[in-house]
Amino acid sequence: MPGEAFTGPLEKVGDCKYRIPKSYKPGMRVDGLIYADEVLIEQIRRDNAPDQVANVAFLPGIQKASLAMPDIHWGYGFPIGGVAAMDPAEGGVISPGGVGYDINCGVRAIRSDLTREDVQPRVEQIVTEFFTRVPCGVGEGGTVTFSPSEMRRVCLEGARYVVRRGHGWEEDLERTEAGGCIEGADPDAVSKRAYDRGKDQVGSLGAGNHFLEVQAVDEIFDERAAEALGVAKDSVTFMIHCGSRGFGHQVCDDYIKTMRGAARKYGFDLPDQQLCCAPVESEEGQQYLGAMRAAANYAWANRQLLMALVREALSRVFGKPAERLGLRLIYDVAHNIAKMETHTVDGRERLLCVHRKGATRAFPAGHAEVPRVYRDVGQPVIIPGDMGRYSFLLVGLPGAMEETFGSVCHGAGRAMSRTEATRRVSGEQVRRDLAAKGIVAMARSWKGLAEEYSGAYKDVAEVVQVVERAGLARRVCRLRPLGVVKG
């Protein structure tokens, strides 16, 4: 349970790797592996999320190990920061708990020709313009309401659909994971309730840990990769973090009910009912995959439309079109998703269902799914930190393919609950503290701002250092926040 300390075995088996042996619990099919250093593993142990890593190891068809990234913390069924790959040929399953409620929550990073010198005097104006133009907060609708037939197109085509409607550039799709559209979505597998919740939320930020941030590059670690990504010292970037809003939440909620029945039907003996699942190739498994892909495409459409609003806002502030400001997408990465991918296990290639819940894909240079523009340096990996410190851009390394099914962390990871955060600080205090650091913050809710204060998160620099030391990804640059919009 959350709040309890993990008392099971954690054996150090590498520089930044700890093992939970499958002997820990009868029924574990594979070991658990957690990527962490000596400092982070003590934080992780206090959260009891390692017990969830062990529970995931019970799932049928799981390959190699139940994996967890250094930003791991307690989640629904799977820990947040969990990675697990299932082989359908061995009865492998798909579990909504391994994707999460915010399907395809993800991050989109935008580079610019603007410098810190250009932006610093106008940060408050920029943040105000974002806050005015970009719908954010609990229940806030988006800038476009889609008809039922248009919603089906969003589900089937994702970001491609909104780009064709004039909300972006073709090159945006080339720099988005899966081209902004995962094939195999099934609009008919989505409930009417999900459509009702999602029809007016495309182009909205939402609340919770979602944000829109203005950042400056303050340190370069890899000049060659930085040049490929289009960033330089003191250049300014913009980061969007959001997902599939109420649409994805409803899809998850609907299919957790379905999967509870499926788990009983297929006779699965699960240590936690939140791990309810069905074989990937079963009727229930295919229905969930079709609905989940629809929600993933919805999320890519959402972030695409949000980027269009960011471009409009910055054009208004600087009096120049987005093209002249160099507002080009660096990349868009998905978290909270299950994808069919080919990976090598025991010396042979297998088609696996890879669950990444609070984890990011990190494919290396030369991989066919890395956009051509980045093929020589590796897939960009975007790791946001808390709004008071820094974020990082990285690129994937071959070690990720060998060890983690091409996966790394997705952020800093919470160090305390939202309830505890609001008990310790007020939103007004957080805003004053950020202002003292030169960071302009605007939010719909003081409570929401308090929930996201820096102390509620691990230090993302420590998290990123672990994945680099483990050979999973390499740092390219560090980004310091100048301004942030929260829901």
C-alpha positions in Angstrom: 0.0 0.0 0.0 1.2 3.6 -0.6 2.7 5.2 2.5 4.2 1.9 3.6 7.9 1.0 3.3 9.0 -1.9 1.1 10.5 -4.6 3.3 11.3 -7.1 0.6 14.7 -7.8 -1.0 16.5 -5.3 -3.1 19.8 -6.7 -4.3 22.3 -4.4 -6.0 23.2 -6.0 -9.3 24.8 -3.2 -11.2 26.0 0.4 -10.9 22.4 1.7 -11.0 20.3 -1.5 -10.9 18.5 -3.3 -8.1 16.8 -6.7 -8.3 13.8 -8.1 -6.6 14.3 -11.8 -7.1 11.4 -13.8 -8.4 11.7 -16.0 -5.3 10.3 -13.0 -3.3 6.7 -14.0 -4.0 5.5 -17.3 -5.2 3.9 -16.7 -8.6 6.5 -14.2 -9.9 7.4 -15.3 -13.4 10.5 -13.0 -13.7 12.6 -10.8 -11.5 11.9 -7.2 -10.8 14.6 -4.7 -11.8 14.7 -1.1 -10.6 17.1 1.5 -12.1 18.3 3.8 -9.3 21.3 4.9 -7.3 22.0 4.6 -3.6 20.1 7.9 -2.8 17.0 7.3 -5.0 16.6 3.6 -3.9 16.0 4.7 -0.3 13.3 7.2 -1.5 11.8 4.4 -3.7 11.8 1.9 -0.8 9.8 4.3 1.4 7.0 4.5 -1.2 6.5 0.7 -1.4 6.2 0.9 -5.2 8.8 -1.9 -5.4 5.9 -4.2 -4.3 4.0 -3.2 -7.4 7.1 -4.1 -9.5 7.0 -7.5 -8.0 3.2 -7.8 -8.6 3.6 -7.0 -12.3 6.0 -9.9 -12.6 3.0 -12.3 -12.1 1.4 -11.3 -15.4 1.3 -14.0 -18.1 3.7 -13.7 -21.0 6.0 -11.1 -19.3 9.5 -11.1 -20.8 13.0 -10.6 -19.2 11.9 -8.7 -16.1 9.3 -6.3 -14.6 11.2 -3.0 -15.0 11.0 0.3 -13.2 12.7 3.6 -13.9 14.3 5.9 -11.3 11.2 8.1 -11.2 9.1 5.2 -10.0 6.3 5.9 -7.5 3.0 4.3 -6.5 0.3 4.0 -9.1 -2.8 2.1 -10.1 -1.8 -1.5 -10.5 1.5 -0.8 -12.2 3.9 1.6 -10.5 4.3 4.9 -12.3 7.6 4.5 -14.0 6.9 0.9 -14.8 7.8 -1.0 -18.0 6.7 -4.5 -18.9 6.7 -6.3 -22.3 4.4 -9.2 -23.0 4.7 -11.8 -25.7 1.3 -12.6 -27.2 2.7 -15.9 -28.6 3.2 -17.0 -24.9 -0.3 -15.9 -23.7 0.9 -12.3 -23.0 -1.6 -9.9 -21.7 -2.6 -6.3 -22.0 -3.5 -4.5 -18.7 -5.1 -1.0 -18.5 -3.2 -0.5 -15.2 0.0 -0.8 -17.2 -1.1 2.2 -19.3 -2.9 4.4 -16.8 -5.9 6.7 -16.8 -4.3 9.5 -18.7 -3.6 7.5 -21.9 -0.7 9.0 -23.9 0.1 11.7 -21.4 3.2 13.0 -23.1 5.5 15.9 -23.6 6.1 18.1 -26.7 9.2 20.4 -26.9 9.5 23.3 -29.3 12.7 25.1 -30.2 12.9 28.7 -31.3 15.3 31.3 -32.7 14.6 33.4 -29.6 17.3 33.9 -27.0 17.0 34.4 -23.3 17.9 38.1 -23.9 14.8 38.4 -26.3 12.5 36.7 -23.9 13.5 37.7 -20.4 11.9 41.2 -20.5 8.7 39.7 -21.9 8.2 36.6 -19.8 5.3 37.9 -17.9 3.6 39.1 -21.2 4.3 35.6 -22.8 2.9 33.7 -19.8 -0.2 36.0 -19.6 -0.8 35.5 -23.4 -0.5 31.7 -22.9 -2.8 31.8 -19.9 -5.4 33.8 -21.9 -5.2 31.8 -25.1 -4.7 28.2 -23.8 -7.6 26.6 -22.0 -6.4 25.1 -18.7 -7.8 23.9 -15.4 -10.2 21.2 -14.3 -13.1 20.7 -16.7 -12.0 23.5 -19.1 -13.0 22.9 -22.7 -10.8 23.3 -25.7 -10.8 25.8 -28.6 -12.6 23.5 -31.0 -15.7 21.4 -30.5 -15.8 18.3 -32.8 -18.9 16.7 -34.2 -19.4 12.9 -33.8 -18.0 12.3 -37.3 -15.0 14.6 -36.6 -14.3 12.8 -33.3 -14.0 9.5 -35.2 -11.5 11.2 -37.5 -9.5 12.4 -34.4 -9.6 8.8 -33.0 -8.4 7.3 -36.3 -5.9 10.0 -37.5 -4.7 11.9 -34.4 -2.4 14.8 -35.0 -2.6 14.2 -38.8 -6.3 15.2 -38.8 -5.8 18.6 -37.0 -2.7 19.4 -39.1 -4.8 18.9 -42.3 -7.4 21.2 -40.7 -4.7 23.9 -40.7 -3.4 23.6 -37.1 0.2 22.9 -37.8 2.9 22.0 -40.3 3.6 18.7 -42.0 7.1 18.6 -40.5 5.4 18.5 -37.0 4.2 15.0 -37.8 7.7 13.9 -38.9 8.9 14.9 -35.4 6.1 13.2 -33.4 6.3 9.7 -32.1 4.4 7.3 -34.5 3.9 10.3 -36.7 1.2 11.5 -34.3 -1.1 8.6 -35.2 -0.9 5.0 -34.0 -2.5 2.5 -36.4 -5.2 0.1 -35.3 -7.5 2.5 -33.4 -11.1 1.4 -33.2 -13.6 4.3 -32.7 -16.4 1.7 -32.2 -14.6 0.4 -29.1 -15.0 3.7 -27.4 -18.1 4.4 -25.2 -20.5 7.2 -25.8 -19.6 8.6 -22.4 -16.0 9.0 -23.5 -17.0 10.8 -26.7 -19.3 13.1 -24.6 -16.4 13.9 -22.3 -13.9 14.5 -25.0 -15.8 16.3 -27.8 -14.9 19.8 -26.5 -11.5 19.1 -24.8 -9.1 18.9 -27.8 -6.8 21.9 -27.4 -6.9 22.1 -23.6 -4.2 21.6 -21.0 -6.1 20.2 -18.1 -4.9 20.3 -14.5 -2.8 18.1 -12.2 0.8 18.0 -13.3 0.2 19.2 -16.8 1.8 22.5 -17.8 3.0 24.8 -20.5 6.5 26.2 -19.8 8.9 28.8 -21.1 12.5 27.6 -20.8 16.1 28.7 -21.5 18.9 26.3 -22.4 21.5 26.9 -19.7 23.9 24.0 -20.3 24.9 21.9 -23.3 26.3 18.4 -22.7 26.4 17.1 -26.3 27.1 19.8 -28.9 26.5 17.5 -31.9 23.1 16.3 -30.6 22.1 19.8 -29.5 22.8 21.1 -33.1 20.7 18.3 -34.5 17.8 19.1 -32.1 18.1 22.8 -33.0 19.1 24.2 -29.6 22.0 26.2 -28.4 23.2 27.9 -25.1 20.7 30.6 -24.1 18.2 29.7 -26.8 14.6 29.5 -25.6 12.3 26.4 -25.8 8.7 25.8 -24.9 7.4 22.6 -23.4 3.8 21.2 -23.4 2.8 18.4 -21.0 -0.7 17.0 -21.2 -2.6 13.9 -22.4 -6.0 12.7 -23.5 -8.1 14.5 -20.8 -11.5 13.1 -19.9 -11.7 11.1 -23.1 -8.7 8.8 -22.1 -9.8 8.7 -18.5 -13.2 7.3 -19.5 -11.6 4.8 -21.8 -9.5 3.5 -19.0 -12.4 3.4 -16.6 -14.6 1.5 -19.0 -12.0 -1.1 -19.7 -11.0 -1.7 -16.2 -14.5 -2.9 -15.6 -14.2 -5.1 -18.7 -10.8 -6.5 -17.7 -12.0 -7.4 -14.2 -14.4 -9.9 -15.8 -11.8 -11.0 -18.3 -9.3 -11.8 -15.6 -11.9 -14.1 -14.0 -12.9 -15.6 -17.3 -9.3 -16.6 -18.2 -8.5 -17.8 -14.8 -5.7 -15.4 -13.9 -4.4 -15.5 -10.4 -3.4 -11.9 -9.7 -1.9 -10.5 -6.5 -3.7 -7.2 -7.1 -7.0 -6.8 -8.8 -5.8 -3.5 -10.2 -3.7 -5.6 -12.6 -6.8 -6.9 -14.3 -6.0 -7.9 -17.8 -6.8 -10.1 -20.8 -4.7 -11.9 -23.4 -3.5 -9.5 -26.1 -5.1 -11.7 -28.8 -8.4 -12.1 -27.0 -11.6 -10.2 -27.9 -11.3 -8.1 -24.8 -7.6 -7.5 -25.4 -8.2 -6.3 -28.9 -11.1 -4.1 -27.9 -9.0 -2.4 -25.3 -6.1 -1.9 -27.7 -8.4 -0.4 -30.2 -9.9 2.0 -27.7 -6.5 2.8 -26.1 -5.1 3.7 -29.5 -8.1 6.0 -30.2 -7.3 7.8 -26.9 -3.6 8.0 -27.8 -4.5 9.6 -31.1 -6.8 12.0 -29.3 -3.9 13.0 -27.1 -1.6 13.7 -30.1 -4.3 15.8 -31.6 -4.6 17.7 -28.3 -0.9 18.5 -28.1 -0.8 19.4 -31.8 -3.6 21.9 -31.3 -2.0 23.3 -28.1 1.2 23.9 -30.1 -0.8 25.8 -32.7 -2.1 28.0 -29.8 1.5 28.5 -28.5 2.7 29.6 -32.0 -0.2 32.1 -32.3 0.5 33.5 -28.8 4.2 34.0 -29.5 3.5 35.5 -32.9 1.2 38.1 -31.2 3.8 38.9 -28.5 6.7 39.3 -30.9 4.8 40.6 -33.9 6.3 38.0 -36.3 4.9 34.8 -37.8 5.8 31.5 -36.2 8.1 30.6 -39.1 10.2 33.7 -38.6 10.5 32.9 -34.9 11.8 29.4 -35.7 9.0 27.7 -33.7 9.7 24.2 -34.9 8.9 21.0 -33.0 11.8 19.2 -31.5 9.9 16.1 -30.7 6.7 14.7 -29.0 7.1 11.6 -26.8 4.3 9.5 -25.4 4.0 8.2 -21.8 1.3 5.9 -20.6 0.9 3.8 -23.7 1.1 0.1 -24.8 2.6 -0.5 -28.2 3.3 -3.5 -30.4 7.1 -3.4 -31.0 9.8 -5.8 -32.2 12.5 -6.5 -29.7 15.2 -9.2 -29.3 14.7 -11.6 -26.4 16.9 -14.6 -25.9 18.6 -14.0 -29.2 15.5 -13.9 -31.4 13.2 -11.1 -32.5 9.7 -11.1 -31.1 6.6 -8.9 -31.5 5.8 -7.7 -28.0 3.2 -5.6 -26.3 5.3 -3.1 -24.4 3.6 -1.3 -21.6 5.1 2.1 -20.6 3.4 3.7 -17.7 5.2 6.9 -16.8 8.0 5.9 -19.0 9.3 7.2 -22.3 10.6 5.5 -25.5 14.3 6.0 -26.1 15.3 4.4 -29.3 19.0 4.7 -30.4 20.7 6.1 -33.5 20.0 4.1 -36.6 16.7 2.7 -35.5 14.1 2.7 -38.2 11.5 4.4 -36.0 13.8 7.4 -35.2 12.9 10.3 -37.6 15.4 10.8 -40.4 16.5 14.1 -39.1 17.6 12.5 -35.8 18.7 9.1 -37.2 22.4 9.8 -36.6 22.1 11.0 -33.0 19.1 9.0 -31.6 15.5 9.7 -30.7 15.0 12.8 -28.6 14.0 12.0 -25.1 12.2 14.8 -23.2 12.4 14.6 -19.4 10.6 17.5 -17.5 11.4 18.3 -14.0 9.5 20.3 -11.4 8.7 23.9 -12.2 11.2 25.4 -9.9 14.4 23.6 -11.1 15.1 22.3 -14.6 14.2 19.8 -17.3 16.4 17.9 -19.7 16.7 16.8 -23.3 18.4 13.5 -24.0 18.8 11.0 -26.8 18.3 7.3 -26.7 21.3 4.8 -26.6 21.7 1.2 -27.7 21.7 0.1 -24.0 18.0 0.9 -23.8 17.2 -1.5 -26.5 19.3 -4.2 -24.9 18.0 -3.7 -21.3 14.6 -1.9 -21.1 12.8 -2.4 -24.4 14.0 1.0 -25.5 12.6 2.8 -22.5 13.7 5.4 -19.9 12.2 7.6 -17.2 9.5 10.2 -18.0 10.1 12.9 -15.4 11.3 13.6 -11.9 8.7 11.4 -10.1 6.7 12.5 -7.1 8.4 12.4 -3.7 5.2 13.1 -1.8 1.5 13.0 -2.3 -0.6 15.9 -3.5 -2.3 15.9 -0.1 1.0 16.2 1.7 2.2 18.9 -0.6 -0.8 21.1 0.1 -0.4 20.5 3.8 3.2 21.9 3.7 2.8 24.9 1.4 0.2 27.3 0.0 -0.2 28.1 -3.6 0.5 31.8 -2.9 3.8 30.8 -1.2 4.8 28.7 -4.2 4.1 31.6 -6.5 6.2 33.9 -4.4 9.1 31.4 -4.2 9.1 31.0 -7.9 9.0 34.7 -8.5 12.1 35.0 -6.2 13.9 32.7 -8.6 12.8 34.8 -11.6 10.1 32.4 -12.7 6.6 33.7 -13.6 3.8 31.3 -12.7 0.1 31.5 -13.5 -2.5 28.9 -12.5 -6.3 28.4 -12.4 -6.0 27.1 -8.9 -3.8 27.9 -5.9 -4.3 24.4 -4.6 -3.1 23.0 -8.0 0.0 25.2 -7.7 0.7 24.0 -4.2 0.4 20.3 -5.3 3.2 20.8 -7.8 5.8 22.7 -5.7 9.4 21.6 -6.1 9.6 19.8 -2.8 6.9 17.4 -3.9 9.2 15.9 -6.6 12.6 14.1 -6.8 15.5 16.1 -8.2 15.2 15.3 -12.0 19.0 15.8 -12.3 19.5 12.7 -10.1 16.9 10.7 -12.1 18.5 11.6 -15.4 22.0 10.9 -14.1 20.8 7.3 -13.4 19.6 6.6 -16.9 22.8 8.0 -18.3 25.0 6.0 -16.0 23.0 2.9 -16.9 23.7 3.5 -20.6 20.0 4.0 -21.5 20.2 7.6 -22.7 22.6 10.5 -23.0 22.0 14.1 -21.8 22.0 16.7 -24.5 21.1 19.9 -22.6 19.5 21.3 -19.5 16.5 23.7 -19.6 15.8 26.3 -16.9 12.2 27.5 -16.4 11.4 31.2 -17.0 7.7 31.0 -16.8 4.9 28.4 -16.4 1.2 28.0 -16.8 -0.6 25.4 -14.7 -4.2 24.2 -14.7 
